[in-house]
Amino acid sequence: MKILFISSTFAPQNAIGTIRISKLIKYFVRQDVEVTLITKMIPLNSIIDNNLLCIEHEKINIFRVGNFRIFSFLESKYQLKTKKSVIDGDTKTNYKNNIKTKKNIRSIFKKTIKKLYFFIEHTMWIHLAKKKIKKFKKYSFDYVISSSPRVFTHDVAKYSINKKIAKKWIAEFRDPIVYEYLGRKKNYDKLLKLQNAIINKADKVTTVSSHLKEKLLNTSRFCDNKFEYIPNGYDLDDMMLIKKKNINNSNLDKIKLNAKLKLVYSGSLYDGKRDVSIIFKIINKLINKEVLDTEDCQFIYMGHDFEVLYGQAKEYNVESILLDLNYVTRTESINIQNLADFVIISTWNTKNDVGVVPGKIYEAFMLRKRIIAVINGSGANSEVSKMIKKANIGVSLDESNDFSENILEEFLFSYLLDNQYNILNESYLNEFDYSVIIKKYLNLM
């Protein structure tokens, strides 16, 4: 079988969507599938993770389509400026309420220029990618797979179908293209039309969460057999990265290895949209009840939103338990998570914004680390909560259920008392192994 992948990112670039596409291709190759990939050139100043590369990637045909130098230069400058603004705390945050500032002419101008830049840059990349596709012979591929997060990958995949370069098309949706909160109805209708056009043309549509599948079904009115839930997952080969030497010595020295309760959170807090205050509230209760001592508890944070986290912890007078490691590599993050007692997962679930499953949950599944999940938003029955319950791997606190404070308090009290865990649902956890996921993918074909 021959597959053409269209993706906006690929290893060794560590960007949104990279891990999924890199792992899928790796395991397709292991199933003797011949893979060709068309992707973007890696922009300057990108975060590089060479551990995402593997021997299987050497067996595929990769075409990194460049762009005019001015676009590569501007994209690298934009990425650098974005990272710097996050690191320097350029964004002002109110921990409970987002402060809405008045739009001025300058900010509107900047947004307009940015939209124009991305439109031109995407249009030019599509043009260059299509030129590359024209060089392939008729029906060179059995399937073309277009992968998120960038929408323009679907445009290029559709072109390969129209030109009869590929026989069938699988369109991957990491997120929906259209959200209800986009504002003007005109924008919503335009994006909904684009989304439905992709779904209509593709032979199959895959989603990374079952709730997202339901959302696309409801907004597109297409038949259920058009959609397939193919989750993200973990790669057991990454367990070979678990080595003490993969943790920076200065970071390792700061971690209280003998603490009774070690919690770890890795990633963004989205300026407070992800709010884990409830955990600090319960820890404060346990300290007041003398079940736990501040010296015996550590909350390790890896990311660029420590200022936000500090505000959430300070509200309950437990900011002293925080350890800020700032940004670390994915390899170091996995190793530090492996040292912890619990991995903290935070996401949101609203009526319109469903099926948001953070990638860190799959790393916890791989490590078989117990999870404490905090689900913000008014939506009930979040996908993350269902996954944790089915795996029997921890506890989930939903804002829609007033966070069920007693559940977490009893959960941590029980752990601190006898240091025992529930028995995991291994058969369910194994479903997220990429060696299993790839077989499900092949059944689509």
C-alpha positions as CSV (number, residue, x, y, z in Angstrom):
1,M,0.0,0.0,0.0
2,K,1.2,3.5,-0.8
3,I,0.1,6.5,1.2
4,L,0.7,10.3,0.7
5,F,0.7,12.3,3.9
6,I,0.1,16.1,3.8
7,S,1.1,17.8,7.0
8,S,2.1,21.2,8.1
9,T,4.6,19.8,10.7
10,F,6.8,16.8,11.2
11,A,9.7,15.5,13.3
12,P,12.1,16.8,14.5
13,Q,10.1,20.0,14.9
14,N,8.3,20.0,18.2
15,A,5.0,21.7,17.4
16,I,1.3,21.1,17.8
17,G,0.3,18.0,15.9
18,T,3.9,16.8,15.3
19,I,3.8,13.8,17.6
20,R,0.7,12.2,16.1
21,I,1.8,12.5,12.5
22,S,5.4,11.4,13.3
23,K,4.2,8.3,15.3
24,L,1.5,7.3,12.7
25,I,4.1,7.4,9.9
26,K,6.5,5.4,12.1
27,Y,4.0,2.6,12.6
28,F,2.7,2.6,9.1
29,V,6.3,1.9,8.0
30,R,6.4,-1.0,10.5
31,Q,3.4,-2.4,8.7
32,D,5.3,-2.3,5.4
33,V,3.3,0.7,4.1
34,E,5.2,2.9,1.6
35,V,4.9,6.5,2.8
36,T,5.5,9.8,1.1
37,L,5.2,13.0,3.0
38,I,4.8,16.6,1.9
39,T,5.3,19.0,4.7
40,K,6.6,22.5,5.4
41,M,10.3,23.5,5.8
42,I,11.1,23.8,9.5
43,P,11.0,27.6,10.3
44,L,14.1,29.2,12.0
45,N,13.9,29.3,15.8
46,S,11.6,26.3,16.0
47,I,11.9,24.0,19.0
48,I,13.7,20.8,17.8
49,D,13.3,17.4,19.5
50,N,15.5,14.8,17.8
51,N,14.0,12.1,20.0
52,L,10.9,12.3,17.7
53,L,13.0,11.0,14.9
54,C,13.4,7.2,14.3
55,I,14.9,4.7,11.9
56,E,11.5,4.2,10.2
57,H,11.5,7.9,9.2
58,E,14.6,7.2,7.1
59,K,12.6,4.8,4.9
60,I,10.0,7.4,3.8
61,N,10.1,9.9,1.0
62,I,10.0,13.4,2.5
63,F,9.4,16.6,0.5
64,R,9.9,19.7,2.7
65,V,8.3,22.4,0.6
66,G,9.8,25.7,1.2
67,N,8.4,29.2,0.8
68,F,9.7,32.5,-0.4
69,R,12.5,33.5,2.0
70,I,10.6,36.6,3.2
71,F,7.9,34.3,4.6
72,S,10.4,31.9,6.3
73,F,12.1,35.0,7.8
74,L,8.8,36.6,9.0
75,E,7.5,33.3,10.4
76,S,10.7,32.7,12.5
77,K,10.5,36.3,13.8
78,Y,6.8,35.9,14.7
79,Q,7.5,32.6,16.6
80,L,10.5,34.2,18.4
81,K,8.4,37.2,19.4
82,T,5.5,35.0,20.5
83,K,7.8,32.8,22.7
84,K,9.5,35.9,24.2
85,S,6.2,37.6,25.1
86,V,5.1,34.4,26.9
87,I,8.4,34.0,28.7
88,D,8.6,37.7,29.7
89,G,5.0,37.7,31.0
90,D,4.0,40.2,28.4
91,T,0.4,39.1,28.7
92,K,-1.4,40.6,31.7
93,T,-3.6,38.1,33.4
94,N,-6.4,38.3,35.9
95,Y,-6.6,34.8,37.5
96,K,-10.4,34.8,37.9
97,N,-11.6,37.0,35.1
98,N,-10.1,37.9,31.8
99,I,-9.7,41.7,31.7
100,K,-11.2,42.9,28.4
101,T,-9.2,45.9,27.1
102,K,-10.5,48.3,24.5
103,K,-9.5,47.6,21.0
104,N,-7.6,50.5,19.6
105,I,-6.6,51.3,16.0
106,R,-3.1,49.9,16.4
107,S,-4.2,46.5,17.7
108,I,-6.8,46.2,14.9
109,F,-4.2,47.1,12.3
110,K,-1.8,44.5,13.7
111,K,-4.5,41.8,13.6
112,T,-5.4,42.7,10.0
113,I,-1.7,42.6,8.9
114,K,-1.2,39.2,10.7
115,K,-4.3,37.7,9.0
116,L,-3.1,39.1,5.6
117,Y,0.3,37.6,6.1
118,F,-1.0,34.1,7.0
119,F,-3.4,34.2,4.1
120,I,-0.6,35.0,1.6
121,E,1.9,32.6,3.2
122,H,-0.6,29.7,3.2
123,T,-1.7,30.5,-0.4
124,M,1.9,30.4,-1.6
125,W,2.7,27.2,0.3
126,I,-0.4,25.5,-1.2
127,H,0.8,26.6,-4.7
128,L,4.2,25.1,-4.1
129,A,2.9,21.9,-2.7
130,K,0.5,21.5,-5.6
131,K,3.5,21.9,-8.0
132,K,5.2,19.1,-6.2
133,I,2.1,16.9,-6.5
134,K,1.8,17.5,-10.2
135,K,5.1,15.6,-10.7
136,F,3.6,12.3,-9.4
137,K,2.0,9.9,-11.9
138,K,-1.7,9.1,-12.0
139,Y,-2.8,7.0,-9.0
140,S,0.7,6.9,-7.5
141,F,-1.0,6.5,-4.1
142,D,-3.8,4.4,-2.7
143,Y,-4.6,7.0,-0.1
144,V,-3.8,10.6,0.7
145,I,-4.1,11.6,4.4
146,S,-4.3,15.3,5.3
147,S,-3.5,16.1,8.9
148,S,-4.3,19.0,11.2
149,P,-3.6,21.5,12.7
150,R,-3.3,23.7,9.5
151,V,-6.5,23.7,7.3
152,F,-4.5,24.2,4.1
153,T,-3.3,20.6,4.2
154,H,-6.9,19.5,3.3
155,D,-6.8,21.8,0.3
156,V,-3.7,20.1,-1.0
157,A,-5.1,16.7,-0.4
158,K,-8.3,17.6,-2.3
159,Y,-6.1,18.7,-5.2
160,S,-4.3,15.3,-5.3
161,I,-7.8,13.6,-5.5
162,N,-9.0,15.9,-8.3
163,K,-5.8,15.3,-10.3
164,K,-6.2,11.5,-9.7
165,I,-2.8,11.3,-8.0
166,A,-4.4,9.4,-5.0
167,K,-7.4,7.1,-5.2
168,K,-9.0,7.9,-1.8
169,W,-8.8,10.6,0.8
170,I,-8.7,10.5,4.6
171,A,-9.1,13.9,6.3
172,E,-7.9,14.1,9.9
173,F,-9.5,16.6,12.3
174,R,-7.6,17.4,15.4
175,D,-10.1,20.2,16.1
176,P,-13.2,21.5,14.3
177,I,-12.5,24.3,11.8
178,V,-15.5,26.2,13.1
179,Y,-16.4,27.2,16.6
180,E,-19.6,28.9,17.9
181,Y,-17.7,31.6,19.7
182,L,-16.1,33.0,16.5
183,G,-18.4,36.0,16.7
184,R,-20.1,37.2,13.6
185,K,-22.5,34.7,12.0
186,K,-21.0,35.4,8.6
187,N,-17.6,34.1,9.8
188,Y,-19.3,31.0,11.3
189,D,-21.3,30.2,8.2
190,K,-18.2,30.6,6.0
191,L,-16.1,28.3,8.0
192,L,-18.9,25.8,8.5
193,K,-19.3,25.7,4.7
194,L,-15.5,25.0,4.3
195,Q,-15.6,22.3,7.0
196,N,-18.6,20.5,5.3
197,A,-17.0,20.8,1.9
198,I,-13.9,18.9,3.2
199,I,-16.1,16.2,4.9
200,N,-18.2,15.8,1.8
201,K,-15.2,15.3,-0.5
202,A,-13.1,13.1,1.7
203,D,-13.8,9.3,1.7
204,K,-13.2,9.1,5.5
205,V,-12.9,11.6,8.3
206,T,-10.9,10.8,11.5
207,T,-11.2,12.6,14.8
208,V,-8.9,12.4,17.8
209,S,-11.8,12.3,20.3
210,S,-15.2,10.6,20.3
211,H,-16.9,13.9,21.4
212,L,-15.4,15.7,18.4
213,K,-16.8,13.0,16.1
214,E,-20.3,13.6,17.6
215,K,-19.8,17.4,17.1
216,L,-18.9,17.0,13.4
217,L,-21.8,14.6,12.9
218,N,-24.2,17.1,14.3
219,T,-22.9,20.1,12.3
220,S,-22.4,18.3,9.0
221,R,-25.4,16.0,8.8
222,F,-23.3,13.4,7.1
223,C,-23.7,9.6,7.8
224,D,-22.0,8.1,10.8
225,N,-20.0,5.7,8.6
226,K,-18.1,8.7,7.1
227,F,-16.4,9.3,10.5
228,E,-14.0,7.2,12.5
229,Y,-12.5,7.9,16.0
230,I,-8.8,7.4,15.9
231,P,-7.3,8.7,19.1
232,N,-3.9,10.1,19.8
233,G,-1.7,7.7,21.9
234,Y,1.6,6.8,23.3
235,D,4.7,5.0,21.8
236,L,6.2,2.4,24.2
237,D,9.5,3.0,22.5
238,D,9.6,6.3,24.4
239,M,10.0,4.3,27.6
240,M,13.6,3.9,26.5
241,L,14.0,7.7,27.2
242,I,13.4,7.0,30.9
243,K,16.9,7.6,32.3
244,K,18.0,9.7,35.3
245,K,20.6,11.3,33.1
246,N,17.9,12.8,30.9
247,I,16.9,15.2,33.8
248,N,19.0,18.3,34.0
249,N,21.1,18.1,37.2
250,S,20.0,21.5,38.4
251,N,16.4,20.5,38.1
252,L,16.9,17.1,39.7
253,D,18.5,18.8,42.7
254,K,15.3,20.9,43.3
255,I,12.9,17.9,43.2
256,K,12.0,16.5,46.6
257,L,12.4,12.8,45.7
258,N,11.3,11.7,49.2
259,A,8.3,14.0,49.5
260,K,5.1,12.2,50.5
261,L,3.1,13.9,47.7
262,K,4.7,14.9,44.4
263,L,2.4,16.4,41.8
264,V,3.5,17.5,38.3
265,Y,1.9,19.7,35.7
266,S,3.4,20.2,32.2
267,G,2.2,22.7,29.6
268,S,0.2,25.8,29.2
269,L,-2.6,27.2,31.5
270,Y,-3.9,29.3,28.7
271,D,-3.8,32.5,30.8
272,G,-6.0,30.9,33.4
273,K,-8.5,29.2,31.2
274,R,-7.1,26.1,32.7
275,D,-7.6,26.6,36.4
276,V,-6.3,24.0,38.9
277,S,-7.1,26.1,42.1
278,I,-9.3,23.3,43.4
279,I,-6.2,21.1,43.9
280,F,-4.6,23.8,46.0
281,K,-7.8,24.2,48.0
282,I,-7.8,20.5,48.9
283,I,-4.1,20.5,49.7
284,N,-4.7,23.5,52.1
285,K,-7.4,21.4,53.8
286,L,-5.1,18.4,54.2
287,I,-2.4,20.7,55.7
288,N,-4.9,22.2,58.1
289,K,-6.0,18.8,59.2
290,E,-2.3,17.9,59.7
291,V,-2.6,15.0,57.3
292,L,0.1,16.6,55.1
293,D,3.0,19.0,55.8
294,T,4.1,21.7,53.3
295,E,7.6,20.3,53.5
296,D,6.3,16.9,52.4
297,C,4.5,18.2,49.4
298,Q,5.7,19.5,46.0
299,F,3.9,20.7,43.0
300,I,6.3,20.7,40.0
301,Y,5.5,23.0,37.1
302,M,7.0,22.8,33.6
303,G,5.9,25.5,31.2
304,H,5.6,29.3,30.6
305,D,2.6,30.1,32.8
306,F,4.1,29.9,36.3
307,E,2.8,33.4,37.1
308,V,-0.8,32.1,36.5
309,L,-0.2,29.0,38.6
310,Y,1.4,31.0,41.4
311,G,-1.7,33.2,41.6
312,Q,-4.0,30.1,41.9
313,A,-1.8,28.6,44.7
314,K,-1.4,31.8,46.6
315,E,-5.2,32.1,46.9
316,Y,-5.0,29.1,49.3
317,N,-1.7,30.0,50.9
318,V,0.2,27.0,49.5
319,E,2.5,28.8,47.0
320,S,5.5,27.5,49.0
321,I,4.9,24.0,47.6
322,L,5.5,25.2,44.0
323,L,8.6,24.4,42.0
324,D,9.0,26.3,38.7
325,L,11.2,24.5,36.2
326,N,10.1,26.7,33.3
327,Y,10.4,25.1,29.8
328,V,12.0,21.7,29.6
329,T,12.3,19.3,26.7
330,R,9.7,16.6,26.1
331,T,12.2,14.0,27.1
332,E,13.0,15.7,30.4
333,S,9.3,16.2,31.0
334,I,8.5,12.5,30.6
335,N,11.3,11.7,33.0
336,I,10.1,14.2,35.6
337,Q,6.5,12.9,35.3
338,N,7.9,9.4,36.0
339,L,9.2,10.6,39.3
340,A,5.9,12.1,40.4
341,D,3.1,10.4,42.4
342,F,0.4,12.1,40.3
343,V,0.2,13.8,37.0
344,I,-2.1,16.8,36.8
345,I,-4.2,17.1,33.6
346,S,-6.3,20.2,33.0
347,T,-8.7,21.0,30.2
348,W,-12.1,22.6,29.5
349,N,-15.4,21.2,28.5
350,T,-18.3,23.5,27.5
351,K,-21.5,23.0,25.6
352,N,-19.8,24.0,22.3
353,D,-16.2,23.3,23.0
354,V,-16.1,19.5,23.5
355,G,-13.6,16.6,23.1
356,V,-10.5,18.6,24.2
357,V,-8.1,15.9,25.3
358,P,-4.6,17.2,26.3
359,G,-1.7,15.2,24.9
360,K,-0.2,14.8,28.4
361,I,-2.9,12.3,29.3
362,Y,-1.3,9.8,26.9
363,E,2.1,10.2,28.5
364,A,0.5,9.4,31.8
365,F,-1.2,6.4,30.3
366,M,2.2,5.2,29.0
367,L,3.9,5.7,32.3
368,R,0.9,4.2,34.2
369,K,0.9,7.3,36.4
370,R,-2.2,8.1,38.4
371,I,-4.0,11.3,37.2
372,I,-5.8,14.1,38.9
373,A,-7.8,15.9,36.2
374,V,-9.5,19.3,36.5
375,I,-12.2,20.0,33.9
376,N,-13.2,23.7,33.7
377,G,-16.4,24.7,32.0
378,S,-20.1,24.1,32.4
379,G,-20.3,21.1,30.1
380,A,-21.0,17.7,31.7
381,N,-19.6,14.3,31.0
382,S,-16.3,15.4,29.6
383,E,-14.3,12.9,27.5
384,V,-11.2,13.2,29.8
385,S,-13.4,12.2,32.8
386,K,-14.7,9.2,30.9
387,M,-11.2,8.1,29.9
388,I,-9.9,8.3,33.4
389,K,-12.8,6.5,34.9
390,K,-12.6,3.7,32.3
391,A,-8.9,3.3,32.8
392,N,-9.3,3.4,36.6
393,I,-6.2,5.6,36.7
394,G,-7.2,8.4,38.9
395,V,-9.8,11.0,39.7
396,S,-11.5,13.7,37.6
397,L,-12.9,17.0,39.1
398,D,-15.6,18.6,36.9
399,E,-16.6,22.2,37.3
400,S,-20.1,21.2,36.0
401,N,-20.3,19.0,39.2
402,D,-18.9,21.7,41.5
403,F,-15.6,19.9,41.3
404,S,-16.7,17.2,43.8
405,E,-14.2,18.4,46.4
406,N,-14.8,15.5,48.7
407,I,-13.8,13.0,46.1
408,L,-10.3,14.5,45.7
409,E,-9.9,14.9,49.5
410,E,-10.8,11.3,50.1
411,F,-8.7,10.2,47.2
412,L,-5.5,11.9,48.4
413,F,-6.2,11.1,52.1
414,S,-6.4,7.4,51.2
415,Y,-3.2,7.6,49.2
416,L,-1.3,9.4,52.0
417,L,-2.7,6.9,54.6
418,D,-1.7,3.6,52.9
419,N,0.1,4.6,49.7
420,Q,-2.1,2.2,47.6
421,Y,-3.6,2.6,44.2
422,N,-6.5,1.1,42.4
423,I,-5.9,-1.7,39.9
424,L,-5.6,-0.3,36.4
425,N,-7.7,-1.3,33.4
426,E,-4.7,-2.5,31.3
427,S,-6.8,-3.7,28.3
428,Y,-8.3,-0.2,27.9
429,L,-4.9,1.6,28.4
430,N,-3.4,-0.7,25.7
431,E,-5.8,0.7,23.2
432,F,-3.8,3.9,23.1
433,D,-0.6,2.2,22.1
434,Y,0.3,3.4,18.6
435,S,1.1,-0.2,17.6
436,V,-2.6,-0.9,18.3
437,I,-3.9,2.4,16.9
438,I,-2.2,1.8,13.6
439,K,-4.1,-1.5,13.1
440,K,-7.4,0.3,13.6
441,Y,-6.2,2.9,11.0
442,L,-5.4,0.1,8.5
443,N,-8.9,-1.3,9.0
444,L,-10.2,1.9,7.5
445,M,-8.4,1.2,4.2
